[in-house]
Amino acid sequence: MNPDGERLLVELIEKVGLLRRDLQHKQDLARYEARIARIDQKVEALVTQIATSDAGLAKAIETAWKQPARSLAFRNVAHQKDDGSEE
């Protein structure tokens, strides 16, 4: 997969992870528990499959799913560093 595709995949998983976290905080997760469980299974299968060829991408996807706020914070820091280096 090319770097842009990898980035987009991690961002998609991160957004779904943030949605899951919001549902938890709003006490709505029980309504969607079965759907979230299926998504979790698919993400874990994806991580397992990708880990055979790209451990770094697999770790990024896993972090984006399990700790989406952390993943977003690290991406924001990296983005700020990139912006600062162009000046």
C-alpha positions in Angstrom: 0.0 0.0 0.0 1.3 3.5 -0.8 1.9 6.0 2.1 -1.2 8.0 1.2 -3.4 4.9 1.3 -1.8 3.9 4.7 -2.5 7.4 6.1 -6.1 7.4 4.9 -6.7 3.9 6.4 -5.3 4.9 9.8 -7.4 8.1 9.7 -10.5 6.1 8.9 -9.9 3.7 11.8 -9.1 6.6 14.1 -12.4 8.3 13.2 -14.4 5.1 13.9 -12.5 4.7 17.1 -13.4 8.3 18.1 -17.0 7.6 17.4 -16.9 4.4 19.6 -15.3 6.5 22.4 -18.0 9.2 22.0 -20.7 6.5 22.3 -19.1 5.2 25.5 -19.0 8.7 27.0 -22.6 9.4 26.1 -23.7 6.0 27.5 -25.0 5.0 24.1 -22.6 2.1 23.5 -25.0 -0.5 24.6 -27.3 0.3 21.7 -24.6 -0.4 19.2 -22.6 -3.0 21.2 -23.0 -5.8 18.6 -22.0 -3.6 15.7 -19.0 -2.2 17.5 -18.0 -5.8 18.4 -18.1 -6.8 14.8 -16.1 -3.7 13.8 -13.6 -4.6 16.5 -13.3 -8.2 15.1 -12.7 -6.8 11.6 -10.1 -4.3 12.8 -8.3 -7.0 14.7 -8.3 -9.3 11.6 -7.0 -6.4 9.5 -4.2 -5.7 12.0 -3.2 -9.4 12.1 -3.1 -9.6 8.3 -1.1 -6.3 7.8 1.3 -7.2 10.6 2.8 -10.0 8.4 4.0 -7.4 5.9 4.1 -4.0 7.7 4.4 -4.1 11.5 4.5 -0.3 11.8 1.2 0.2 9.9 -0.4 -2.6 11.9 0.6 -0.8 15.2 -0.7 2.5 13.9 -4.0 0.9 13.0 -4.2 -0.8 16.4 -3.5 2.4 18.2 -6.0 4.4 16.1 -8.7 1.9 17.0 -7.9 1.3 20.7 -6.6 4.8 21.6 -7.9 7.1 18.9 -7.3 10.3 20.9 -3.7 9.3 21.4 -3.3 8.6 17.7 -4.9 11.9 16.8 -2.6 13.8 19.2 0.5 12.2 17.7 -0.7 13.0 14.2 -1.3 16.6 15.2 2.2 16.9 16.7 3.7 15.4 13.6 1.7 17.8 11.4 2.8 20.8 13.5 6.4 19.7 13.1 6.0 19.4 9.4 4.5 22.9 9.2 7.3 24.4 11.3 10.0 22.9 9.1 8.6 24.5 6.0 9.0 28.1 7.3 
